[in-house]
Amino acid sequence: MPYGGFFGPQEALSGLVPAGSFIEEWRYDMKDEATYVWFYADTATGTDVRRVIATAIVPKDAIY
C-alpha cells in the first residue's frame, strides 16, 4: 500500500490495511471487464495466511 494518494481500482483498499503493507493483487481479464482480487496477510502476527480483503470489477479499457 502506498503512503500517499493514488487512483484506479486500488482506491478500494484505502483504509483497509496500514500504509506500507504488502498487498497481493490478482487481475482477471474477461471480455470487456477486468476483475481485481486483493489479498493481505498480517505478517506481523507471524502468519503468512492471505485473505481476500477486496474485489472490484471495472471496464477493461478504463484509464485512470
mmCIF file of the N, C-alpha and C atoms, coordinates in Angstrom:
data_MODEL
# 
_entry.id   MODEL 
# 
loop_
_atom_site.group_PDB 
_atom_site.id 
_atom_site.type_symbol 
_atom_site.label_atom_id 
_atom_site.label_alt_id 
_atom_site.label_comp_id 
_atom_site.label_asym_id 
_atom_site.label_entity_id 
_atom_site.label_seq_id 
_atom_site.pdbx_PDB_ins_code 
_atom_site.Cartn_x 
_atom_site.Cartn_y 
_atom_site.Cartn_z 
_atom_site.occupancy 
_atom_site.B_iso_or_equiv 
_atom_site.pdbx_formal_charge 
_atom_site.auth_seq_id 
_atom_site.auth_comp_id 
_atom_site.auth_asym_id 
_atom_site.auth_atom_id 
_atom_site.pdbx_PDB_model_num 
ATOM 1   N N  . MET A 1 1  ? 0.833   -1.176  0.000   1.00 0.00 ? 1  MET A N  1 
ATOM 2   C CA . MET A 1 1  ? 0.000   0.000   0.000   1.00 0.00 ? 1  MET A CA 1 
ATOM 3   C C  . MET A 1 1  ? 0.876   1.237   0.000   1.00 0.00 ? 1  MET A C  1 
ATOM 4   N N  . PRO A 1 2  ? 0.598   2.172   -0.883  1.00 0.00 ? 2  PRO A N  1 
ATOM 5   C CA . PRO A 1 2  ? 1.380   3.402   -0.881  1.00 0.00 ? 2  PRO A CA 1 
ATOM 6   C C  . PRO A 1 2  ? 1.073   4.257   0.339   1.00 0.00 ? 2  PRO A C  1 
ATOM 7   N N  . TYR A 1 3  ? 1.991   5.118   0.660   1.00 0.00 ? 3  TYR A N  1 
ATOM 8   C CA . TYR A 1 3  ? 1.793   6.040   1.777   1.00 0.00 ? 3  TYR A CA 1 
ATOM 9   C C  . TYR A 1 3  ? 0.968   7.247   1.368   1.00 0.00 ? 3  TYR A C  1 
ATOM 10  N N  . GLY A 1 4  ? 0.944   7.568   0.077   1.00 0.00 ? 4  GLY A N  1 
ATOM 11  C CA . GLY A 1 4  ? 0.193   8.725   -0.403  1.00 0.00 ? 4  GLY A CA 1 
ATOM 12  C C  . GLY A 1 4  ? -1.052  8.308   -1.158  1.00 0.00 ? 4  GLY A C  1 
ATOM 13  N N  . GLY A 1 5  ? -1.711  9.282   -1.773  1.00 0.00 ? 5  GLY A N  1 
ATOM 14  C CA . GLY A 1 5  ? -2.909  9.011   -2.551  1.00 0.00 ? 5  GLY A CA 1 
ATOM 15  C C  . GLY A 1 5  ? -2.590  8.330   -3.874  1.00 0.00 ? 5  GLY A C  1 
ATOM 16  N N  . PHE A 1 6  ? -3.589  7.715   -4.459  1.00 0.00 ? 6  PHE A N  1 
ATOM 17  C CA . PHE A 1 6  ? -3.411  7.047   -5.744  1.00 0.00 ? 6  PHE A CA 1 
ATOM 18  C C  . PHE A 1 6  ? -4.769  6.906   -6.410  1.00 0.00 ? 6  PHE A C  1 
ATOM 19  N N  . PHE A 1 7  ? -4.782  6.629   -7.718  1.00 0.00 ? 7  PHE A N  1 
ATOM 20  C CA . PHE A 1 7  ? -6.013  6.490   -8.481  1.00 0.00 ? 7  PHE A CA 1 
ATOM 21  C C  . PHE A 1 7  ? -6.124  5.077   -9.024  1.00 0.00 ? 7  PHE A C  1 
ATOM 22  N N  . GLY A 1 8  ? -7.331  4.717   -9.389  1.00 0.00 ? 8  GLY A N  1 
ATOM 23  C CA . GLY A 1 8  ? -7.574  3.424   -10.007 1.00 0.00 ? 8  GLY A CA 1 
ATOM 24  C C  . GLY A 1 8  ? -8.418  2.539   -9.115  1.00 0.00 ? 8  GLY A C  1 
ATOM 25  N N  . PRO A 1 9  ? -8.640  1.305   -9.555  1.00 0.00 ? 9  PRO A N  1 
ATOM 26  C CA . PRO A 1 9  ? -9.481  0.409   -8.777  1.00 0.00 ? 9  PRO A CA 1 
ATOM 27  C C  . PRO A 1 9  ? -8.903  0.102   -7.395  1.00 0.00 ? 9  PRO A C  1 
ATOM 28  N N  . GLN A 1 10 ? -7.603  0.295   -7.226  1.00 0.00 ? 10 GLN A N  1 
ATOM 29  C CA . GLN A 1 10 ? -6.956  0.033   -5.935  1.00 0.00 ? 10 GLN A CA 1 
ATOM 30  C C  . GLN A 1 10 ? -7.409  0.998   -4.845  1.00 0.00 ? 10 GLN A C  1 
ATOM 31  N N  . GLU A 1 11 ? -8.110  2.070   -5.217  1.00 0.00 ? 11 GLU A N  1 
ATOM 32  C CA . GLU A 1 11 ? -8.630  3.001   -4.218  1.00 0.00 ? 11 GLU A CA 1 
ATOM 33  C C  . GLU A 1 11 ? -9.534  2.294   -3.215  1.00 0.00 ? 11 GLU A C  1 
ATOM 34  N N  . ALA A 1 12 ? -10.120 1.167   -3.614  1.00 0.00 ? 12 ALA A N  1 
ATOM 35  C CA . ALA A 1 12 ? -10.985 0.400   -2.714  1.00 0.00 ? 12 ALA A CA 1 
ATOM 36  C C  . ALA A 1 12 ? -10.221 -0.106  -1.492  1.00 0.00 ? 12 ALA A C  1 
ATOM 37  N N  . LEU A 1 13 ? -8.897  -0.152  -1.570  1.00 0.00 ? 13 LEU A N  1 
ATOM 38  C CA . LEU A 1 13 ? -8.077  -0.665  -0.473  1.00 0.00 ? 13 LEU A CA 1 
ATOM 39  C C  . LEU A 1 13 ? -7.766  0.384   0.586   1.00 0.00 ? 13 LEU A C  1 
ATOM 40  N N  . SER A 1 14 ? -8.005  1.632   0.268   1.00 0.00 ? 14 SER A N  1 
ATOM 41  C CA . SER A 1 14 ? -7.672  2.722   1.177   1.00 0.00 ? 14 SER A CA 1 
ATOM 42  C C  . SER A 1 14 ? -8.376  2.540   2.518   1.00 0.00 ? 14 SER A C  1 
ATOM 43  N N  . GLY A 1 15 ? -7.599  2.515   3.575   1.00 0.00 ? 15 GLY A N  1 
ATOM 44  C CA . GLY A 1 15 ? -8.134  2.374   4.921   1.00 0.00 ? 15 GLY A CA 1 
ATOM 45  C C  . GLY A 1 15 ? -8.364  0.946   5.377   1.00 0.00 ? 15 GLY A C  1 
ATOM 46  N N  . LEU A 1 16 ? -8.165  -0.042  4.499   1.00 0.00 ? 16 LEU A N  1 
ATOM 47  C CA . LEU A 1 16 ? -8.379  -1.440  4.889   1.00 0.00 ? 16 LEU A CA 1 
ATOM 48  C C  . LEU A 1 16 ? -7.184  -2.040  5.617   1.00 0.00 ? 16 LEU A C  1 
ATOM 49  N N  . VAL A 1 17 ? -5.994  -1.626  5.224   1.00 0.00 ? 17 VAL A N  1 
ATOM 50  C CA . VAL A 1 17 ? -4.762  -2.133  5.839   1.00 0.00 ? 17 VAL A CA 1 
ATOM 51  C C  . VAL A 1 17 ? -3.818  -0.957  6.043   1.00 0.00 ? 17 VAL A C  1 
ATOM 52  N N  . PRO A 1 18 ? -2.835  -1.100  6.917   1.00 0.00 ? 18 PRO A N  1 
ATOM 53  C CA . PRO A 1 18 ? -1.909  0.012   7.160   1.00 0.00 ? 18 PRO A CA 1 
ATOM 54  C C  . PRO A 1 18 ? -1.084  0.362   5.920   1.00 0.00 ? 18 PRO A C  1 
ATOM 55  N N  . ALA A 1 19 ? -0.787  1.643   5.766   1.00 0.00 ? 19 ALA A N  1 
ATOM 56  C CA . ALA A 1 19 ? 0.086   2.091   4.674   1.00 0.00 ? 19 ALA A CA 1 
ATOM 57  C C  . ALA A 1 19 ? 1.422   1.379   4.798   1.00 0.00 ? 19 ALA A C  1 
ATOM 58  N N  . GLY A 1 20 ? 1.995   0.988   3.683   1.00 0.00 ? 20 GLY A N  1 
ATOM 59  C CA . GLY A 1 20 ? 3.266   0.275   3.666   1.00 0.00 ? 20 GLY A CA 1 
ATOM 60  C C  . GLY A 1 20 ? 3.097   -1.232  3.711   1.00 0.00 ? 20 GLY A C  1 
ATOM 61  N N  . SER A 1 21 ? 1.859   -1.715  3.854   1.00 0.00 ? 21 SER A N  1 
ATOM 62  C CA . SER A 1 21 ? 1.602   -3.155  3.900   1.00 0.00 ? 21 SER A CA 1 
ATOM 63  C C  . SER A 1 21 ? 1.763   -3.769  2.514   1.00 0.00 ? 21 SER A C  1 
ATOM 64  N N  . PHE A 1 22 ? 2.135   -5.038  2.492   1.00 0.00 ? 22 PHE A N  1 
ATOM 65  C CA . PHE A 1 22 ? 2.251   -5.780  1.241   1.00 0.00 ? 22 PHE A CA 1 
ATOM 66  C C  . PHE A 1 22 ? 0.877   -6.317  0.866   1.00 0.00 ? 22 PHE A C  1 
ATOM 67  N N  . ILE A 1 23 ? 0.432   -5.985  -0.350  1.00 0.00 ? 23 ILE A N  1 
ATOM 68  C CA . ILE A 1 23 ? -0.843  -6.462  -0.879  1.00 0.00 ? 23 ILE A CA 1 
ATOM 69  C C  . ILE A 1 23 ? -0.546  -7.289  -2.125  1.00 0.00 ? 23 ILE A C  1 
ATOM 70  N N  . GLU A 1 24 ? -1.176  -8.443  -2.229  1.00 0.00 ? 24 GLU A N  1 
ATOM 71  C CA . GLU A 1 24 ? -1.059  -9.246  -3.443  1.00 0.00 ? 24 GLU A CA 1 
ATOM 72  C C  . GLU A 1 24 ? -2.295  -8.983  -4.299  1.00 0.00 ? 24 GLU A C  1 
ATOM 73  N N  . GLU A 1 25 ? -2.069  -8.678  -5.580  1.00 0.00 ? 25 GLU A N  1 
ATOM 74  C CA . GLU A 1 25 ? -3.168  -8.343  -6.483  1.00 0.00 ? 25 GLU A CA 1 
ATOM 75  C C  . GLU A 1 25 ? -3.237  -9.362  -7.608  1.00 0.00 ? 25 GLU A C  1 
ATOM 76  N N  . TRP A 1 26 ? -4.410  -9.920  -7.818  1.00 0.00 ? 26 TRP A N  1 
ATOM 77  C CA . TRP A 1 26 ? -4.663  -10.779 -8.971  1.00 0.00 ? 26 TRP A CA 1 
ATOM 78  C C  . TRP A 1 26 ? -5.641  -10.048 -9.868  1.00 0.00 ? 26 TRP A C  1 
ATOM 79  N N  . ARG A 1 27 ? -5.390  -10.121 -11.175 1.00 0.00 ? 27 ARG A N  1 
ATOM 80  C CA . ARG A 1 27 ? -6.275  -9.479  -12.144 1.00 0.00 ? 27 ARG A CA 1 
ATOM 81  C C  . ARG A 1 27 ? -6.689  -10.525 -13.167 1.00 0.00 ? 27 ARG A C  1 
ATOM 82  N N  . TYR A 1 28 ? -7.986  -10.573 -13.415 1.00 0.00 ? 28 TYR A N  1 
ATOM 83  C CA . TYR A 1 28 ? -8.544  -11.476 -14.413 1.00 0.00 ? 28 TYR A CA 1 
ATOM 84  C C  . TYR A 1 28 ? -9.202  -10.643 -15.487 1.00 0.00 ? 28 TYR A C  1 
ATOM 85  N N  . ASP A 1 29 ? -8.791  -10.816 -16.750 1.00 0.00 ? 29 ASP A N  1 
ATOM 86  C CA . ASP A 1 29 ? -9.405  -10.109 -17.872 1.00 0.00 ? 29 ASP A CA 1 
ATOM 87  C C  . ASP A 1 29 ? -10.422 -11.028 -18.531 1.00 0.00 ? 29 ASP A C  1 
ATOM 88  N N  . MET A 1 30 ? -11.668 -10.546 -18.589 1.00 0.00 ? 30 MET A N  1 
ATOM 89  C CA . MET A 1 30 ? -12.746 -11.324 -19.196 1.00 0.00 ? 30 MET A CA 1 
ATOM 90  C C  . MET A 1 30 ? -13.571 -10.401 -20.075 1.00 0.00 ? 30 MET A C  1 
ATOM 91  N N  . LYS A 1 31 ? -13.576 -10.673 -21.341 1.00 0.00 ? 31 LYS A N  1 
ATOM 92  C CA . LYS A 1 31 ? -14.300 -9.859  -22.317 1.00 0.00 ? 31 LYS A CA 1 
ATOM 93  C C  . LYS A 1 31 ? -13.958 -8.388  -22.133 1.00 0.00 ? 31 LYS A C  1 
ATOM 94  N N  . ASP A 1 32 ? -14.922 -7.560  -21.757 1.00 0.00 ? 32 ASP A N  1 
ATOM 95  C CA . ASP A 1 32 ? -14.705 -6.117  -21.638 1.00 0.00 ? 32 ASP A CA 1 
ATOM 96  C C  . ASP A 1 32 ? -14.451 -5.662  -20.209 1.00 0.00 ? 32 ASP A C  1 
ATOM 97  N N  . GLU A 1 33 ? -14.263 -6.612  -19.290 1.00 0.00 ? 33 GLU A N  1 
ATOM 98  C CA . GLU A 1 33 ? -14.092 -6.263  -17.886 1.00 0.00 ? 33 GLU A CA 1 
ATOM 99  C C  . GLU A 1 33 ? -12.789 -6.818  -17.317 1.00 0.00 ? 33 GLU A C  1 
ATOM 100 N N  . ALA A 1 34 ? -12.297 -6.134  -16.309 1.00 0.00 ? 34 ALA A N  1 
ATOM 101 C CA . ALA A 1 34 ? -11.151 -6.612  -15.533 1.00 0.00 ? 34 ALA A CA 1 
ATOM 102 C C  . ALA A 1 34 ? -11.628 -6.801  -14.098 1.00 0.00 ? 34 ALA A C  1 
ATOM 103 N N  . THR A 1 35 ? -11.395 -7.980  -13.566 1.00 0.00 ? 35 THR A N  1 
ATOM 104 C CA . THR A 1 35 ? -11.770 -8.273  -12.186 1.00 0.00 ? 35 THR A CA 1 
ATOM 105 C C  . THR A 1 35 ? -10.504 -8.302  -11.347 1.00 0.00 ? 35 THR A C  1 
ATOM 106 N N  . TYR A 1 36 ? -10.486 -7.519  -10.288 1.00 0.00 ? 36 TYR A N  1 
ATOM 107 C CA . TYR A 1 36 ? -9.354  -7.472  -9.369  1.00 0.00 ? 36 TYR A CA 1 
ATOM 108 C C  . TYR A 1 36 ? -9.723  -8.181  -8.075  1.00 0.00 ? 36 TYR A C  1 
ATOM 109 N N  . VAL A 1 37 ? -8.762  -8.929  -7.538  1.00 0.00 ? 37 VAL A N  1 
ATOM 110 C CA . VAL A 1 37 ? -8.902  -9.555  -6.229  1.00 0.00 ? 37 VAL A CA 1 
ATOM 111 C C  . VAL A 1 37 ? -7.640  -9.214  -5.453  1.00 0.00 ? 37 VAL A C  1 
ATOM 112 N N  . TRP A 1 38 ? -7.811  -8.660  -4.241  1.00 0.00 ? 38 TRP A N  1 
ATOM 113 C CA . TRP A 1 38 ? -6.663  -8.268  -3.428  1.00 0.00 ? 38 TRP A CA 1 
ATOM 114 C C  . TRP A 1 38 ? -6.594  -9.113  -2.169  1.00 0.00 ? 38 TRP A C  1 
ATOM 115 N N  . PHE A 1 39 ? -5.381  -9.562  -1.866  1.00 0.00 ? 39 PHE A N  1 
ATOM 116 C CA . PHE A 1 39 ? -5.127  -10.403 -0.707  1.00 0.00 ? 39 PHE A CA 1 
ATOM 117 C C  . PHE A 1 39 ? -4.183  -9.683  0.246   1.00 0.00 ? 39 PHE A C  1 
ATOM 118 N N  . TYR A 1 40 ? -4.324  -9.989  1.532   1.00 0.00 ? 40 TYR A N  1 
ATOM 119 C CA . TYR A 1 40 ? -3.470  -9.392  2.557   1.00 0.00 ? 40 TYR A CA 1 
ATOM 120 C C  . TYR A 1 40 ? -3.160  -10.443 3.608   1.00 0.00 ? 40 TYR A C  1 
ATOM 121 N N  . ALA A 1 41 ? -1.925  -10.473 4.056   1.00 0.00 ? 41 ALA A N  1 
ATOM 122 C CA . ALA A 1 41 ? -1.504  -11.328 5.165   1.00 0.00 ? 41 ALA A CA 1 
ATOM 123 C C  . ALA A 1 41 ? -0.842  -10.438 6.204   1.00 0.00 ? 41 ALA A C  1 
ATOM 124 N N  . ASP A 1 42 ? -1.287  -10.539 7.446   1.00 0.00 ? 42 ASP A N  1 
ATOM 125 C CA . ASP A 1 42 ? -0.698  -9.751  8.530   1.00 0.00 ? 42 ASP A CA 1 
ATOM 126 C C  . ASP A 1 42 ? 0.549   -10.484 9.020   1.00 0.00 ? 42 ASP A C  1 
ATOM 127 N N  . THR A 1 43 ? 1.656   -10.236 8.333   1.00 0.00 ? 43 THR A N  1 
ATOM 128 C CA . THR A 1 43 ? 2.900   -10.942 8.661   1.00 0.00 ? 43 THR A CA 1 
ATOM 129 C C  . THR A 1 43 ? 3.459   -10.539 10.018  1.00 0.00 ? 43 THR A C  1 
ATOM 130 N N  . ALA A 1 44 ? 2.987   -9.434  10.583  1.00 0.00 ? 44 ALA A N  1 
ATOM 131 C CA . ALA A 1 44 ? 3.440   -9.021  11.915  1.00 0.00 ? 44 ALA A CA 1 
ATOM 132 C C  . ALA A 1 44 ? 3.002   -10.025 12.984  1.00 0.00 ? 44 ALA A C  1 
ATOM 133 N N  . THR A 1 45 ? 1.952   -10.792 12.679  1.00 0.00 ? 45 THR A N  1 
ATOM 134 C CA . THR A 1 45 ? 1.475   -11.790 13.633  1.00 0.00 ? 45 THR A CA 1 
ATOM 135 C C  . THR A 1 45 ? 2.182   -13.129 13.455  1.00 0.00 ? 45 THR A C  1 
ATOM 136 N N  . GLY A 1 46 ? 3.110   -13.191 12.510  1.00 0.00 ? 46 GLY A N  1 
ATOM 137 C CA . GLY A 1 46 ? 3.868   -14.418 12.278  1.00 0.00 ? 46 GLY A CA 1 
ATOM 138 C C  . GLY A 1 46 ? 3.164   -15.407 11.367  1.00 0.00 ? 46 GLY A C  1 
ATOM 139 N N  . THR A 1 47 ? 2.114   -14.969 10.697  1.00 0.00 ? 47 THR A N  1 
ATOM 140 C CA . THR A 1 47 ? 1.403   -15.860 9.787   1.00 0.00 ? 47 THR A CA 1 
ATOM 141 C C  . THR A 1 47 ? 1.569   -15.373 8.350   1.00 0.00 ? 47 THR A C  1 
ATOM 142 N N  . ASP A 1 48 ? 1.523   -16.304 7.435   1.00 0.00 ? 48 ASP A N  1 
ATOM 143 C CA . ASP A 1 48 ? 1.604   -15.959 6.021   1.00 0.00 ? 48 ASP A CA 1 
ATOM 144 C C  . ASP A 1 48 ? 0.288   -16.306 5.318   1.00 0.00 ? 48 ASP A C  1 
ATOM 145 N N  . VAL A 1 49 ? -0.759  -16.508 6.080   1.00 0.00 ? 49 VAL A N  1 
ATOM 146 C CA . VAL A 1 49 ? -2.063  -16.847 5.511   1.00 0.00 ? 49 VAL A CA 1 
ATOM 147 C C  . VAL A 1 49 ? -2.677  -15.579 4.933   1.00 0.00 ? 49 VAL A C  1 
ATOM 148 N N  . ARG A 1 50 ? -2.979  -15.642 3.643   1.00 0.00 ? 50 ARG A N  1 
ATOM 149 C CA . ARG A 1 50 ? -3.575  -14.488 2.975   1.00 0.00 ? 50 ARG A CA 1 
ATOM 150 C C  . ARG A 1 50 ? -5.089  -14.620 2.967   1.00 0.00 ? 50 ARG A C  1 
ATOM 151 N N  . ARG A 1 51 ? -5.755  -13.476 3.065   1.00 0.00 ? 51 ARG A N  1 
ATOM 152 C CA . ARG A 1 51 ? -7.207  -13.463 2.966   1.00 0.00 ? 51 ARG A CA 1 
ATOM 153 C C  . ARG A 1 51 ? -7.624  -12.388 1.979   1.00 0.00 ? 51 ARG A C  1 
ATOM 154 N N  . VAL A 1 52 ? -8.750  -12.593 1.337   1.00 0.00 ? 52 VAL A N  1 
ATOM 155 C CA . VAL A 1 52 ? -9.281  -11.611 0.400   1.00 0.00 ? 52 VAL A CA 1 
ATOM 156 C C  . VAL A 1 52 ? -9.802  -10.426 1.209   1.00 0.00 ? 52 VAL A C  1 
ATOM 157 N N  . ILE A 1 53 ? -9.329  -9.239  0.853   1.00 0.00 ? 53 ILE A N  1 
ATOM 158 C CA . ILE A 1 53 ? -9.786  -8.043  1.562   1.00 0.00 ? 53 ILE A CA 1 
ATOM 159 C C  . ILE A 1 53 ? -10.679 -7.159  0.700   1.00 0.00 ? 53 ILE A C  1 
ATOM 160 N N  . ALA A 1 54 ? -10.630 -7.328  -0.624  1.00 0.00 ? 54 ALA A N  1 
ATOM 161 C CA . ALA A 1 54 ? -11.477 -6.514  -1.504  1.00 0.00 ? 54 ALA A CA 1 
ATOM 162 C C  . ALA A 1 54 ? -11.473 -7.093  -2.908  1.00 0.00 ? 54 ALA A C  1 
ATOM 163 N N  . THR A 1 55 ? -12.508 -6.771  -3.653  1.00 0.00 ? 55 THR A N  1 
ATOM 164 C CA . THR A 1 55 ? -12.594 -7.129  -5.073  1.00 0.00 ? 55 THR A CA 1 
ATOM 165 C C  . THR A 1 55 ? -13.182 -5.932  -5.816  1.00 0.00 ? 55 THR A C  1 
ATOM 166 N N  . ALA A 1 56 ? -12.956 -5.891  -7.106  1.00 0.00 ? 56 ALA A N  1 
ATOM 167 C CA . ALA A 1 56 ? -13.542 -4.839  -7.940  1.00 0.00 ? 56 ALA A CA 1 
ATOM 168 C C  . ALA A 1 56 ? -13.648 -5.339  -9.370  1.00 0.00 ? 56 ALA A C  1 
ATOM 169 N N  . ILE A 1 57 ? -14.696 -4.909  -10.042 1.00 0.00 ? 57 ILE A N  1 
ATOM 170 C CA . ILE A 1 57 ? -14.863 -5.189  -11.473 1.00 0.00 ? 57 ILE A CA 1 
ATOM 171 C C  . ILE A 1 57 ? -14.953 -3.837  -12.166 1.00 0.00 ? 57 ILE A C  1 
ATOM 172 N N  . VAL A 1 58 ? -14.072 -3.627  -13.132 1.00 0.00 ? 58 VAL A N  1 
ATOM 173 C CA . VAL A 1 58 ? -14.000 -2.341  -13.836 1.00 0.00 ? 58 VAL A CA 1 
ATOM 174 C C  . VAL A 1 58 ? -13.924 -2.592  -15.338 1.00 0.00 ? 58 VAL A C  1 
ATOM 175 N N  . PRO A 1 59 ? -14.279 -1.595  -16.147 1.00 0.00 ? 59 PRO A N  1 
ATOM 176 C CA . PRO A 1 59 ? -14.103 -1.748  -17.592 1.00 0.00 ? 59 PRO A CA 1 
ATOM 177 C C  . PRO A 1 59 ? -12.637 -2.012  -17.909 1.00 0.00 ? 59 PRO A C  1 
ATOM 178 N N  . LYS A 1 60 ? -12.394 -2.942  -18.794 1.00 0.00 ? 60 LYS A N  1 
ATOM 179 C CA . LYS A 1 60 ? -11.027 -3.343  -19.146 1.00 0.00 ? 60 LYS A CA 1 
ATOM 180 C C  . LYS A 1 60 ? -10.225 -2.187  -19.741 1.00 0.00 ? 60 LYS A C  1 
ATOM 181 N N  . ASP A 1 61 ? -10.894 -1.290  -20.455 1.00 0.00 ? 61 ASP A N  1 
ATOM 182 C CA . ASP A 1 61 ? -10.188 -0.196  -21.115 1.00 0.00 ? 61 ASP A CA 1 
ATOM 183 C C  . ASP A 1 61 ? -10.213 1.104   -20.315 1.00 0.00 ? 61 ASP A C  1 
ATOM 184 N N  . ALA A 1 62 ? -10.540 1.044   -19.026 1.00 0.00 ? 62 ALA A N  1 
ATOM 185 C CA . ALA A 1 62 ? -10.594 2.251   -18.193 1.00 0.00 ? 62 ALA A CA 1 
ATOM 186 C C  . ALA A 1 62 ? -9.223  2.891   -18.089 1.00 0.00 ? 62 ALA A C  1 
ATOM 187 N N  . ILE A 1 63 ? -9.202  4.197   -18.119 1.00 0.00 ? 63 ILE A N  1 
ATOM 188 C CA . ILE A 1 63 ? -7.957  4.960   -17.985 1.00 0.00 ? 63 ILE A CA 1 
ATOM 189 C C  . ILE A 1 63 ? -8.036  5.744   -16.679 1.00 0.00 ? 63 ILE A C  1 
ATOM 190 N N  . TYR A 1 64 ? -7.014  5.626   -15.856 1.00 0.00 ? 64 TYR A N  1 
ATOM 191 C CA . TYR A 1 64 ? -7.013  6.301   -14.556 1.00 0.00 ? 64 TYR A CA 1 
ATOM 192 C C  . TYR A 1 64 ? -5.959  7.367   -14.517 1.00 0.00 ? 64 TYR A C  1 
# 
